[in-house]
Amino acid sequence: MIVDFIDTLRRHLPLLAKLGLALLALLLLWDVLLLDKSYAHSAAEKLPGFWSMFGLGAALVIIVVAKIIGGMLQTDEDYYDK
């Protein structure tokens, strides 16, 4: 059942990418037009889409750090045969 769902998602990948970009554009418009930024604590928070960019940057940092740590912990396939 889950395999069929994943296959369906793969078949509709371009549509999913367009829907994701549309959702991001709507969220950015909402941030720019409707959110009250008068209670922002710093100047950076007043920038449109700041928290989205902050979240994206944090996610990228986590991915890069995890790859580096994974590369350091990875051993050879024949580690126990030596």
PDB file of N, CA, C and O in Angstrom:
ATOM      1  N   MET A   1       0.818  -1.183   0.000  1.00  0.00           N
ATOM      2  CA  MET A   1       0.000   0.000   0.000  1.00  0.00           C
ATOM      3  C   MET A   1       0.873   1.262   0.000  1.00  0.00           C
ATOM      4  O   MET A   1       0.619   2.186  -0.772  1.00  0.00           O
ATOM      5  N   ILE A   2       1.879   1.307   0.842  1.00  0.00           N
ATOM      6  CA  ILE A   2       2.753   2.474   0.900  1.00  0.00           C
ATOM      7  C   ILE A   2       3.573   2.588  -0.392  1.00  0.00           C
ATOM      8  O   ILE A   2       3.891   3.690  -0.840  1.00  0.00           O
ATOM      9  N   VAL A   3       3.912   1.431  -0.986  1.00  0.00           N
ATOM     10  CA  VAL A   3       4.684   1.443  -2.235  1.00  0.00           C
ATOM     11  C   VAL A   3       3.852   2.058  -3.350  1.00  0.00           C
ATOM     12  O   VAL A   3       4.377   2.818  -4.165  1.00  0.00           O
ATOM     13  N   ASP A   4       2.572   1.743  -3.397  1.00  0.00           N
ATOM     14  CA  ASP A   4       1.689   2.332  -4.410  1.00  0.00           C
ATOM     15  C   ASP A   4       1.579   3.846  -4.221  1.00  0.00           C
ATOM     16  O   ASP A   4       1.552   4.601  -5.193  1.00  0.00           O
ATOM     17  N   PHE A   5       1.517   4.273  -2.975  1.00  0.00           N
ATOM     18  CA  PHE A   5       1.447   5.708  -2.683  1.00  0.00           C
ATOM     19  C   PHE A   5       2.717   6.418  -3.142  1.00  0.00           C
ATOM     20  O   PHE A   5       2.645   7.495  -3.732  1.00  0.00           O
ATOM     21  N   ILE A   6       3.874   5.826  -2.875  1.00  0.00           N
ATOM     22  CA  ILE A   6       5.147   6.428  -3.289  1.00  0.00           C
ATOM     23  C   ILE A   6       5.253   6.458  -4.805  1.00  0.00           C
ATOM     24  O   ILE A   6       5.733   7.439  -5.373  1.00  0.00           O
ATOM     25  N   ASP A   7       4.805   5.381  -5.472  1.00  0.00           N
ATOM     26  CA  ASP A   7       4.810   5.370  -6.939  1.00  0.00           C
ATOM     27  C   ASP A   7       3.911   6.459  -7.512  1.00  0.00           C
ATOM     28  O   ASP A   7       4.249   7.091  -8.513  1.00  0.00           O
ATOM     29  N   THR A   8       2.763   6.675  -6.871  1.00  0.00           N
ATOM     30  CA  THR A   8       1.850   7.734  -7.318  1.00  0.00           C
ATOM     31  C   THR A   8       2.506   9.098  -7.159  1.00  0.00           C
ATOM     32  O   THR A   8       2.395   9.946  -8.045  1.00  0.00           O
ATOM     33  N   LEU A   9       3.186   9.318  -6.044  1.00  0.00           N
ATOM     34  CA  LEU A   9       3.881  10.590  -5.838  1.00  0.00           C
ATOM     35  C   LEU A   9       4.975  10.788  -6.872  1.00  0.00           C
ATOM     36  O   LEU A   9       5.162  11.896  -7.374  1.00  0.00           O
ATOM     37  N   ARG A  10       5.700   9.725  -7.195  1.00  0.00           N
ATOM     38  CA  ARG A  10       6.773   9.846  -8.194  1.00  0.00           C
ATOM     39  C   ARG A  10       6.224  10.158  -9.574  1.00  0.00           C
ATOM     40  O   ARG A  10       6.833  10.911 -10.334  1.00  0.00           O
ATOM     41  N   ARG A  11       5.060   9.575  -9.904  1.00  0.00           N
ATOM     42  CA  ARG A  11       4.464   9.847 -11.217  1.00  0.00           C
ATOM     43  C   ARG A  11       4.009  11.304 -11.326  1.00  0.00           C
ATOM     44  O   ARG A  11       4.002  11.875 -12.416  1.00  0.00           O
ATOM     45  N   HIS A  12       3.634  11.892 -10.209  1.00  0.00           N
ATOM     46  CA  HIS A  12       3.124  13.264 -10.220  1.00  0.00           C
ATOM     47  C   HIS A  12       4.136  14.260  -9.626  1.00  0.00           C
ATOM     48  O   HIS A  12       3.743  15.278  -9.056  1.00  0.00           O
ATOM     49  N   LEU A  13       5.402  13.970  -9.759  1.00  0.00           N
ATOM     50  CA  LEU A  13       6.438  14.819  -9.159  1.00  0.00           C
ATOM     51  C   LEU A  13       6.421  16.262  -9.666  1.00  0.00           C
ATOM     52  O   LEU A  13       6.526  17.178  -8.851  1.00  0.00           O
ATOM     53  N   PRO A  14       6.295  16.507 -10.974  1.00  0.00           N
ATOM     54  CA  PRO A  14       6.253  17.914 -11.420  1.00  0.00           C
ATOM     55  C   PRO A  14       5.070  18.682 -10.827  1.00  0.00           C
ATOM     56  O   PRO A  14       5.204  19.854 -10.475  1.00  0.00           O
ATOM     57  N   LEU A  15       3.918  18.026 -10.719  1.00  0.00           N
ATOM     58  CA  LEU A  15       2.757  18.675 -10.127  1.00  0.00           C
ATOM     59  C   LEU A  15       2.990  18.972  -8.652  1.00  0.00           C
ATOM     60  O   LEU A  15       2.615  20.040  -8.168  1.00  0.00           O
ATOM     61  N   LEU A  16       3.599  18.047  -7.941  1.00  0.00           N
ATOM     62  CA  LEU A  16       3.893  18.267  -6.528  1.00  0.00           C
ATOM     63  C   LEU A  16       4.877  19.410  -6.339  1.00  0.00           C
ATOM     64  O   LEU A  16       4.738  20.196  -5.402  1.00  0.00           O
ATOM     65  N   ALA A  17       5.864  19.512  -7.212  1.00  0.00           N
ATOM     66  CA  ALA A  17       6.831  20.612  -7.122  1.00  0.00           C
ATOM     67  C   ALA A  17       6.136  21.950  -7.354  1.00  0.00           C
ATOM     68  O   ALA A  17       6.416  22.921  -6.651  1.00  0.00           O
ATOM     69  N   LYS A  18       5.236  22.012  -8.332  1.00  0.00           N
ATOM     70  CA  LYS A  18       4.508  23.253  -8.593  1.00  0.00           C
ATOM     71  C   LYS A  18       3.594  23.612  -7.428  1.00  0.00           C
ATOM     72  O   LYS A  18       3.476  24.783  -7.067  1.00  0.00           O
ATOM     73  N   LEU A  19       2.945  22.608  -6.839  1.00  0.00           N
ATOM     74  CA  LEU A  19       2.087  22.866  -5.681  1.00  0.00           C
ATOM     75  C   LEU A  19       2.900  23.369  -4.488  1.00  0.00           C
ATOM     76  O   LEU A  19       2.456  24.260  -3.764  1.00  0.00           O
ATOM     77  N   GLY A  20       4.076  22.806  -4.286  1.00  0.00           N
ATOM     78  CA  GLY A  20       4.943  23.257  -3.200  1.00  0.00           C
ATOM     79  C   GLY A  20       5.394  24.695  -3.394  1.00  0.00           C
ATOM     80  O   GLY A  20       5.397  25.483  -2.449  1.00  0.00           O
ATOM     81  N   LEU A  21       5.773  25.037  -4.618  1.00  0.00           N
ATOM     82  CA  LEU A  21       6.188  26.415  -4.898  1.00  0.00           C
ATOM     83  C   LEU A  21       5.015  27.386  -4.757  1.00  0.00           C
ATOM     84  O   LEU A  21       5.184  28.507  -4.276  1.00  0.00           O
ATOM     85  N   ALA A  22       3.834  26.953  -5.177  1.00  0.00           N
ATOM     86  CA  ALA A  22       2.653  27.806  -5.022  1.00  0.00           C
ATOM     87  C   ALA A  22       2.345  28.042  -3.545  1.00  0.00           C
ATOM     88  O   ALA A  22       1.998  29.155  -3.151  1.00  0.00           O
ATOM     89  N   LEU A  23       2.472  27.004  -2.738  1.00  0.00           N
ATOM     90  CA  LEU A  23       2.244  27.144  -1.300  1.00  0.00           C
ATOM     91  C   LEU A  23       3.252  28.112  -0.678  1.00  0.00           C
ATOM     92  O   LEU A  23       2.888  28.944   0.153  1.00  0.00           O
ATOM     93  N   LEU A  24       4.521  27.998  -1.083  1.00  0.00           N
ATOM     94  CA  LEU A  24       5.537  28.920  -0.585  1.00  0.00           C
ATOM     95  C   LEU A  24       5.231  30.364  -0.987  1.00  0.00           C
ATOM     96  O   LEU A  24       5.406  31.288  -0.193  1.00  0.00           O
ATOM     97  N   ALA A  25       4.774  30.548  -2.230  1.00  0.00           N
ATOM     98  CA  ALA A  25       4.438  31.898  -2.686  1.00  0.00           C
ATOM     99  C   ALA A  25       3.259  32.463  -1.890  1.00  0.00           C
ATOM    100  O   ALA A  25       3.262  33.638  -1.524  1.00  0.00           O
ATOM    101  N   LEU A  26       2.255  31.630  -1.621  1.00  0.00           N
ATOM    102  CA  LEU A  26       1.115  32.083  -0.823  1.00  0.00           C
ATOM    103  C   LEU A  26       1.532  32.447   0.599  1.00  0.00           C
ATOM    104  O   LEU A  26       1.060  33.440   1.152  1.00  0.00           O
ATOM    105  N   LEU A  27       2.408  31.651   1.183  1.00  0.00           N
ATOM    106  CA  LEU A  27       2.879  31.961   2.528  1.00  0.00           C
ATOM    107  C   LEU A  27       3.682  33.254   2.560  1.00  0.00           C
ATOM    108  O   LEU A  27       3.581  34.028   3.512  1.00  0.00           O
ATOM    109  N   LEU A  28       4.475  33.488   1.525  1.00  0.00           N
ATOM    110  CA  LEU A  28       5.233  34.735   1.464  1.00  0.00           C
ATOM    111  C   LEU A  28       4.302  35.936   1.300  1.00  0.00           C
ATOM    112  O   LEU A  28       4.504  36.974   1.928  1.00  0.00           O
ATOM    113  N   LEU A  29       3.284  35.789   0.453  1.00  0.00           N
ATOM    114  CA  LEU A  29       2.306  36.873   0.306  1.00  0.00           C
ATOM    115  C   LEU A  29       1.583  37.142   1.615  1.00  0.00           C
ATOM    116  O   LEU A  29       1.366  38.297   1.984  1.00  0.00           O
ATOM    117  N   TRP A  30       1.215  36.090   2.311  1.00  0.00           N
ATOM    118  CA  TRP A  30       0.554  36.237   3.610  1.00  0.00           C
ATOM    119  C   TRP A  30       1.477  36.970   4.590  1.00  0.00           C
ATOM    120  O   TRP A  30       1.044  37.842   5.343  1.00  0.00           O
ATOM    121  N   ASP A  31       2.752  36.594   4.559  1.00  0.00           N
ATOM    122  CA  ASP A  31       3.722  37.238   5.453  1.00  0.00           C
ATOM    123  C   ASP A  31       3.864  38.716   5.125  1.00  0.00           C
ATOM    124  O   ASP A  31       3.924  39.549   6.030  1.00  0.00           O
ATOM    125  N   VAL A  32       3.919  39.047   3.855  1.00  0.00           N
ATOM    126  CA  VAL A  32       4.133  40.435   3.448  1.00  0.00           C
ATOM    127  C   VAL A  32       2.886  41.287   3.679  1.00  0.00           C
ATOM    128  O   VAL A  32       2.990  42.422   4.145  1.00  0.00           O
ATOM    129  N   LEU A  33       1.718  40.753   3.358  1.00  0.00           N
ATOM    130  CA  LEU A  33       0.509  41.578   3.351  1.00  0.00           C
ATOM    131  C   LEU A  33      -0.298  41.545   4.644  1.00  0.00           C
ATOM    132  O   LEU A  33      -0.911  42.551   4.999  1.00  0.00           O
ATOM    133  N   LEU A  34      -0.318  40.430   5.354  1.00  0.00           N
ATOM    134  CA  LEU A  34      -1.275  40.282   6.447  1.00  0.00           C
ATOM    135  C   LEU A  34      -0.679  40.231   7.849  1.00  0.00           C
ATOM    136  O   LEU A  34      -1.383  40.506   8.821  1.00  0.00           O
ATOM    137  N   LEU A  35       0.575  39.892   7.974  1.00  0.00           N
ATOM    138  CA  LEU A  35       1.142  39.762   9.309  1.00  0.00           C
ATOM    139  C   LEU A  35       1.522  41.119   9.890  1.00  0.00           C
ATOM    140  O   LEU A  35       2.057  41.985   9.198  1.00  0.00           O
ATOM    141  N   ASP A  36       1.235  41.278  11.163  1.00  0.00           N
ATOM    142  CA  ASP A  36       1.581  42.502  11.875  1.00  0.00           C
ATOM    143  C   ASP A  36       3.011  42.370  12.390  1.00  0.00           C
ATOM    144  O   ASP A  36       3.311  41.512  13.219  1.00  0.00           O
ATOM    145  N   LYS A  37       3.877  43.229  11.887  1.00  0.00           N
ATOM    146  CA  LYS A  37       5.291  43.155  12.267  1.00  0.00           C
ATOM    147  C   LYS A  37       5.672  44.235  13.272  1.00  0.00           C
ATOM    148  O   LYS A  37       6.856  44.487  13.495  1.00  0.00           O
ATOM    149  N   SER A  38       4.695  44.858  13.868  1.00  0.00           N
ATOM    150  CA  SER A  38       4.994  45.925  14.820  1.00  0.00           C
ATOM    151  C   SER A  38       5.562  45.378  16.130  1.00  0.00           C
ATOM    152  O   SER A  38       6.172  46.125  16.896  1.00  0.00           O
ATOM    153  N   TYR A  39       5.370  44.100  16.392  1.00  0.00           N
ATOM    154  CA  TYR A  39       5.881  43.495  17.625  1.00  0.00           C
ATOM    155  C   TYR A  39       7.190  42.748  17.419  1.00  0.00           C
ATOM    156  O   TYR A  39       7.605  41.986  18.292  1.00  0.00           O
ATOM    157  N   ALA A  40       7.843  42.949  16.291  1.00  0.00           N
ATOM    158  CA  ALA A  40       9.114  42.279  16.012  1.00  0.00           C
ATOM    159  C   ALA A  40      10.181  42.745  17.000  1.00  0.00           C
ATOM    160  O   ALA A  40      10.242  43.922  17.354  1.00  0.00           O
ATOM    161  N   HIS A  41      11.010  41.817  17.435  1.00  0.00           N
ATOM    162  CA  HIS A  41      12.038  42.136  18.422  1.00  0.00           C
ATOM    163  C   HIS A  41      13.327  42.647  17.789  1.00  0.00           C
ATOM    164  O   HIS A  41      14.113  43.333  18.443  1.00  0.00           O
ATOM    165  N   SER A  42      13.546  42.313  16.517  1.00  0.00           N
ATOM    166  CA  SER A  42      14.766  42.768  15.854  1.00  0.00           C
ATOM    167  C   SER A  42      14.417  43.235  14.438  1.00  0.00           C
ATOM    168  O   SER A  42      13.323  42.987  13.930  1.00  0.00           O
ATOM    169  N   ALA A  43      15.369  43.908  13.832  1.00  0.00           N
ATOM    170  CA  ALA A  43      15.151  44.411  12.470  1.00  0.00           C
ATOM    171  C   ALA A  43      15.034  43.273  11.472  1.00  0.00           C
ATOM    172  O   ALA A  43      14.332  43.396  10.468  1.00  0.00           O
ATOM    173  N   ALA A  44      15.717  42.164  11.739  1.00  0.00           N
ATOM    174  CA  ALA A  44      15.672  41.028  10.819  1.00  0.00           C
ATOM    175  C   ALA A  44      14.274  40.439  10.747  1.00  0.00           C
ATOM    176  O   ALA A  44      13.854  39.979   9.685  1.00  0.00           O
ATOM    177  N   GLU A  45      13.548  40.444  11.853  1.00  0.00           N
ATOM    178  CA  GLU A  45      12.196  39.880  11.873  1.00  0.00           C
ATOM    179  C   GLU A  45      11.215  40.694  11.038  1.00  0.00           C
ATOM    180  O   GLU A  45      10.142  40.200  10.693  1.00  0.00           O
ATOM    181  N   LYS A  46      11.563  41.911  10.714  1.00  0.00           N
ATOM    182  CA  LYS A  46      10.687  42.741   9.894  1.00  0.00           C
ATOM    183  C   LYS A  46      10.848  42.445   8.405  1.00  0.00           C
ATOM    184  O   LYS A  46      10.028  42.885   7.599  1.00  0.00           O
ATOM    185  N   LEU A  47      11.888  41.712   8.031  1.00  0.00           N
ATOM    186  CA  LEU A  47      12.092  41.348   6.632  1.00  0.00           C
ATOM    187  C   LEU A  47      11.044  40.331   6.198  1.00  0.00           C
ATOM    188  O   LEU A  47      10.700  39.434   6.968  1.00  0.00           O
ATOM    189  N   PRO A  48      10.532  40.458   4.972  1.00  0.00           N
ATOM    190  CA  PRO A  48       9.550  39.484   4.492  1.00  0.00           C
ATOM    191  C   PRO A  48      10.180  38.103   4.356  1.00  0.00           C
ATOM    192  O   PRO A  48      11.239  37.953   3.747  1.00  0.00           O
ATOM    193  N   GLY A  49       9.532  37.108   4.920  1.00  0.00           N
ATOM    194  CA  GLY A  49       9.998  35.738   4.806  1.00  0.00           C
ATOM    195  C   GLY A  49      11.206  35.411   5.658  1.00  0.00           C
ATOM    196  O   GLY A  49      11.884  34.418   5.396  1.00  0.00           O
ATOM    197  N   PHE A  50      11.495  36.215   6.669  1.00  0.00           N
ATOM    198  CA  PHE A  50      12.699  35.984   7.477  1.00  0.00           C
ATOM    199  C   PHE A  50      12.679  34.612   8.140  1.00  0.00           C
ATOM    200  O   PHE A  50      13.666  33.881   8.071  1.00  0.00           O
ATOM    201  N   TRP A  51      11.573  34.254   8.780  1.00  0.00           N
ATOM    202  CA  TRP A  51      11.541  32.989   9.513  1.00  0.00           C
ATOM    203  C   TRP A  51      11.565  31.799   8.575  1.00  0.00           C
ATOM    204  O   TRP A  51      12.058  30.734   8.947  1.00  0.00           O
ATOM    205  N   SER A  52      11.042  31.954   7.366  1.00  0.00           N
ATOM    206  CA  SER A  52      11.142  30.881   6.377  1.00  0.00           C
ATOM    207  C   SER A  52      12.593  30.671   5.959  1.00  0.00           C
ATOM    208  O   SER A  52      13.064  29.538   5.866  1.00  0.00           O
ATOM    209  N   MET A  53      13.291  31.763   5.711  1.00  0.00           N
ATOM    210  CA  MET A  53      14.705  31.664   5.344  1.00  0.00           C
ATOM    211  C   MET A  53      15.541  31.133   6.511  1.00  0.00           C
ATOM    212  O   MET A  53      16.475  30.356   6.314  1.00  0.00           O
ATOM    213  N   PHE A  54      15.200  31.556   7.709  1.00  0.00           N
ATOM    214  CA  PHE A  54      15.903  31.070   8.890  1.00  0.00           C
ATOM    215  C   PHE A  54      15.714  29.562   9.043  1.00  0.00           C
ATOM    216  O   PHE A  54      16.671  28.839   9.320  1.00  0.00           O
ATOM    217  N   GLY A  55      14.491  29.092   8.864  1.00  0.00           N
ATOM    218  CA  GLY A  55      14.214  27.661   8.958  1.00  0.00           C
ATOM    219  C   GLY A  55      14.915  26.875   7.873  1.00  0.00           C
ATOM    220  O   GLY A  55      15.447  25.797   8.137  1.00  0.00           O
ATOM    221  N   LEU A  56      14.927  27.393   6.654  1.00  0.00           N
ATOM    222  CA  LEU A  56      15.621  26.729   5.558  1.00  0.00           C
ATOM    223  C   LEU A  56      17.123  26.655   5.838  1.00  0.00           C
ATOM    224  O   LEU A  56      17.744  25.613   5.632  1.00  0.00           O
ATOM    225  N   GLY A  57      17.700  27.756   6.303  1.00  0.00           N
ATOM    226  CA  GLY A  57      19.131  27.757   6.627  1.00  0.00           C
ATOM    227  C   GLY A  57      19.457  26.789   7.750  1.00  0.00           C
ATOM    228  O   GLY A  57      20.470  26.092   7.691  1.00  0.00           O
ATOM    229  N   ALA A  58      18.609  26.737   8.780  1.00  0.00           N
ATOM    230  CA  ALA A  58      18.843  25.812   9.884  1.00  0.00           C
ATOM    231  C   ALA A  58      18.760  24.372   9.407  1.00  0.00           C
ATOM    232  O   ALA A  58      19.567  23.540   9.820  1.00  0.00           O
ATOM    233  N   ALA A  59      17.801  24.064   8.546  1.00  0.00           N
ATOM    234  CA  ALA A  59      17.669  22.710   8.018  1.00  0.00           C
ATOM    235  C   ALA A  59      18.894  22.319   7.194  1.00  0.00           C
ATOM    236  O   ALA A  59      19.377  21.191   7.288  1.00  0.00           O
ATOM    237  N   LEU A  60      19.393  23.253   6.388  1.00  0.00           N
ATOM    238  CA  LEU A  60      20.586  22.968   5.589  1.00  0.00           C
ATOM    239  C   LEU A  60      21.805  22.738   6.472  1.00  0.00           C
ATOM    240  O   LEU A  60      22.616  21.855   6.192  1.00  0.00           O
ATOM    241  N   VAL A  61      21.938  23.521   7.528  1.00  0.00           N
ATOM    242  CA  VAL A  61      23.055  23.325   8.461  1.00  0.00           C
ATOM    243  C   VAL A  61      22.960  21.947   9.118  1.00  0.00           C
ATOM    244  O   VAL A  61      23.968  21.250   9.240  1.00  0.00           O
ATOM    245  N   ILE A  62      21.765  21.553   9.537  1.00  0.00           N
ATOM    246  CA  ILE A  62      21.585  20.235  10.160  1.00  0.00           C
ATOM    247  C   ILE A  62      21.952  19.121   9.187  1.00  0.00           C
ATOM    248  O   ILE A  62      22.598  18.149   9.577  1.00  0.00           O
ATOM    249  N   ILE A  63      21.545  19.252   7.919  1.00  0.00           N
ATOM    250  CA  ILE A  63      21.864  18.229   6.923  1.00  0.00           C
ATOM    251  C   ILE A  63      23.363  18.134   6.694  1.00  0.00           C
ATOM    252  O   ILE A  63      23.917  17.035   6.651  1.00  0.00           O
ATOM    253  N   VAL A  64      24.026  19.278   6.548  1.00  0.00           N
ATOM    254  CA  VAL A  64      25.474  19.273   6.292  1.00  0.00           C
ATOM    255  C   VAL A  64      26.228  18.688   7.488  1.00  0.00           C
ATOM    256  O   VAL A  64      27.139  17.879   7.310  1.00  0.00           O
ATOM    257  N   VAL A  65      25.858  19.090   8.692  1.00  0.00           N
ATOM    258  CA  VAL A  65      26.524  18.564   9.892  1.00  0.00           C
ATOM    259  C   VAL A  65      26.294  17.060  10.012  1.00  0.00           C
ATOM    260  O   VAL A  65      27.216  16.325  10.364  1.00  0.00           O
ATOM    261  N   ALA A  66      25.080  16.590   9.727  1.00  0.00           N
ATOM    262  CA  ALA A  66      24.794  15.163   9.801  1.00  0.00           C
ATOM    263  C   ALA A  66      25.614  14.386   8.777  1.00  0.00           C
ATOM    264  O   ALA A  66      26.094  13.292   9.075  1.00  0.00           O
ATOM    265  N   LYS A  67      25.782  14.934   7.576  1.00  0.00           N
ATOM    266  CA  LYS A  67      26.602  14.261   6.568  1.00  0.00           C
ATOM    267  C   LYS A  67      28.067  14.201   6.996  1.00  0.00           C
ATOM    268  O   LYS A  67      28.736  13.188   6.790  1.00  0.00           O
ATOM    269  N   ILE A  68      28.558  15.270   7.583  1.00  0.00           N
ATOM    270  CA  ILE A  68      29.957  15.284   8.038  1.00  0.00           C
ATOM    271  C   ILE A  68      30.150  14.258   9.149  1.00  0.00           C
ATOM    272  O   ILE A  68      31.104  13.480   9.119  1.00  0.00           O
ATOM    273  N   ILE A  69      29.253  14.254  10.123  1.00  0.00           N
ATOM    274  CA  ILE A  69      29.360  13.293  11.232  1.00  0.00           C
ATOM    275  C   ILE A  69      29.212  11.867  10.707  1.00  0.00           C
ATOM    276  O   ILE A  69      29.938  10.972  11.140  1.00  0.00           O
ATOM    277  N   GLY A  70      28.284  11.646   9.785  1.00  0.00           N
ATOM    278  CA  GLY A  70      28.111  10.316   9.203  1.00  0.00           C
ATOM    279  C   GLY A  70      29.350   9.860   8.459  1.00  0.00           C
ATOM    280  O   GLY A  70      29.715   8.686   8.516  1.00  0.00           O
ATOM    281  N   GLY A  71      30.001  10.783   7.761  1.00  0.00           N
ATOM    282  CA  GLY A  71      31.233  10.438   7.056  1.00  0.00           C
ATOM    283  C   GLY A  71      32.365  10.088   8.006  1.00  0.00           C
ATOM    284  O   GLY A  71      33.198   9.236   7.696  1.00  0.00           O
ATOM    285  N   MET A  72      32.400  10.740   9.161  1.00  0.00           N
ATOM    286  CA  MET A  72      33.447  10.438  10.143  1.00  0.00           C
ATOM    287  C   MET A  72      33.184   9.103  10.835  1.00  0.00           C
ATOM    288  O   MET A  72      34.129   8.399  11.193  1.00  0.00           O
ATOM    289  N   LEU A  73      31.930   8.750  11.026  1.00  0.00           N
ATOM    290  CA  LEU A  73      31.596   7.511  11.730  1.00  0.00           C
ATOM    291  C   LEU A  73      31.574   6.292  10.829  1.00  0.00           C
ATOM    292  O   LEU A  73      31.624   5.161  11.312  1.00  0.00           O
ATOM    293  N   GLN A  74      31.500   6.508   9.537  1.00  0.00           N
ATOM    294  CA  GLN A  74      31.399   5.396   8.602  1.00  0.00           C
ATOM    295  C   GLN A  74      32.711   4.602   8.569  1.00  0.00           C
ATOM    296  O   GLN A  74      33.800   5.175   8.534  1.00  0.00           O
ATOM    297  N   THR A  75      32.582   3.282   8.581  1.00  0.00           N
ATOM    298  CA  THR A  75      33.758   2.420   8.507  1.00  0.00           C
ATOM    299  C   THR A  75      33.753   1.671   7.183  1.00  0.00           C
ATOM    300  O   THR A  75      32.752   1.666   6.466  1.00  0.00           O
ATOM    301  N   ASP A  76      34.881   1.037   6.861  1.00  0.00           N
ATOM    302  CA  ASP A  76      34.968   0.244   5.650  1.00  0.00           C
ATOM    303  C   ASP A  76      34.049  -0.974   5.741  1.00  0.00           C
ATOM    304  O   ASP A  76      33.716  -1.425   6.836  1.00  0.00           O
ATOM    305  N   GLU A  77      33.641  -1.506   4.580  1.00  0.00           N
ATOM    306  CA  GLU A  77      32.783  -2.676   4.586  1.00  0.00           C
ATOM    307  C   GLU A  77      33.475  -3.902   5.159  1.00  0.00           C
ATOM    308  O   GLU A  77      32.841  -4.756   5.779  1.00  0.00           O
ATOM    309  N   ASP A  78      34.786  -3.978   4.946  1.00  0.00           N
ATOM    310  CA  ASP A  78      35.524  -5.155   5.427  1.00  0.00           C
ATOM    311  C   ASP A  78      36.223  -4.870   6.758  1.00  0.00           C
ATOM    312  O   ASP A  78      37.292  -5.414   7.032  1.00  0.00           O
ATOM    313  N   TYR A  79      35.623  -4.028   7.570  1.00  0.00           N
ATOM    314  CA  TYR A  79      36.221  -3.632   8.856  1.00  0.00           C
ATOM    315  C   TYR A  79      36.500  -4.838   9.733  1.00  0.00           C
ATOM    316  O   TYR A  79      37.572  -4.927  10.332  1.00  0.00           O
ATOM    317  N   TYR A  80      35.560  -5.767   9.820  1.00  0.00           N
ATOM    318  CA  TYR A  80      35.726  -6.911  10.704  1.00  0.00           C
ATOM    319  C   TYR A  80      36.573  -8.019  10.087  1.00  0.00           C
ATOM    320  O   TYR A  80      37.020  -8.920  10.797  1.00  0.00           O
ATOM    321  N   ASP A  81      36.799  -7.964   8.779  1.00  0.00           N
ATOM    322  CA  ASP A  81      37.602  -8.991   8.113  1.00  0.00           C
ATOM    323  C   ASP A  81      39.086  -8.742   8.258  1.00  0.00           C
ATOM    324  O   ASP A  81      39.883  -9.639   7.983  1.00  0.00           O
ATOM    325  N   LYS A  82      39.479  -7.572   8.674  1.00  0.00           N
ATOM    326  CA  LYS A  82      40.911  -7.244   8.769  1.00  0.00           C
ATOM    327  C   LYS A  82      41.565  -7.921   9.937  1.00  0.00           C
ATOM    328  O   LYS A  82      42.764  -7.750  10.158  1.00  0.00           O
TER     329      LYS A  82
END
